[in-house]
């Protein structure tokens, strides 16, 4: 975060193939929604409104989607070209 501020002060773009702020925001919201869905599915399974099979499929799906967005954010920063 501090590096972003320093780069903005110097007029440099932050590193990333896509805009890092947009990617970071997308990754944050997608991961947050996945966590909320997984928690809701877990609560439903605890109270026996759904079966455990649905719980594990939902949690696994959320983990894959959340992990994928975090990986995409990291790869965007890794393969972006710095502009000075």
C-alpha positions in Angstrom: 0.0 0.0 0.0 2.8 2.4 0.9 4.6 1.5 -2.4 1.4 2.4 -4.3 1.3 5.8 -2.7 5.0 6.5 -3.3 4.6 5.4 -7.0 1.5 7.7 -7.3 3.5 10.6 -5.9 6.3 10.1 -8.4 3.8 9.7 -11.3 4.7 6.0 -11.8 2.1 3.4 -12.7 1.9 0.4 -10.4 3.0 -2.9 -11.8 0.5 -5.2 -13.5 -0.8 -6.3 -16.9 -4.3 -5.2 -15.9 -5.0 -2.3 -13.5 -3.8 -3.6 -10.1 -6.5 -1.6 -8.2 -9.3 -3.2 -10.3 -7.9 -6.7 -10.0 -7.3 -6.3 -6.3 -10.9 -5.1 -5.8 -12.4 -7.9 -7.9 -10.3 -10.4 -6.0 -11.3 -9.0 -2.6 -15.1 -9.0 -3.4 -15.1 -12.4 -5.1 -13.2 -14.0 -2.2 -15.4 -12.3 0.3 -18.6 -13.6 -1.4 -17.1 -17.1 -1.5 -16.4 -17.0 2.2 -20.0 -15.8 3.0 -21.5 -18.5 0.8 -19.3 -21.2 2.4 -20.3 -20.0 5.9 -24.0 -19.9 5.0 -23.8 -23.5 3.6 -22.0 -24.6 6.7 -24.7 -23.2 8.9 -27.4 -24.8 6.9 -25.6 -28.1 7.1 -25.2 -27.7 10.9 -28.9 -27.1 11.3 -29.6 -30.0 8.9 -31.4 -27.9 6.3 -29.0 -29.4 3.7 -27.0 -32.5 3.5 -23.3 -32.8 4.1 -22.7 -33.6 0.4 -24.0 -30.2 -0.6 -21.9 -28.6 2.1 -18.6 -30.1 0.9 -19.4 -29.4 -2.8 -20.3 -25.8 -1.9 -17.2 -25.2 0.3 -14.9 -26.9 -2.4 -16.4 -24.7 -5.1 -15.9 -21.6 -3.0 -12.3 -22.5 -2.2 -11.5 -23.1 -5.9 -13.1 -19.8 -7.0 -11.6 -17.8 -4.2 -8.2 -19.4 -4.7 -8.4 -18.7 -8.4 -9.1 -15.1 -8.0 -6.2 -14.7 -5.5 -3.9 -16.5 -7.9 -5.1 -14.3 -10.8 -4.3 -11.2 -8.7 -0.8 -12.5 -7.9 -0.1 -13.5 -11.5 -1.3 -10.1 -12.8 1.3 -8.4 -10.5 4.0 -10.9 -11.4 3.8 -10.7 -15.2 3.0 -7.0 -15.5 5.6 -4.8 -16.9 6.8 -1.8 -14.8 6.4 1.5 -16.4 8.8 4.2 -15.2 
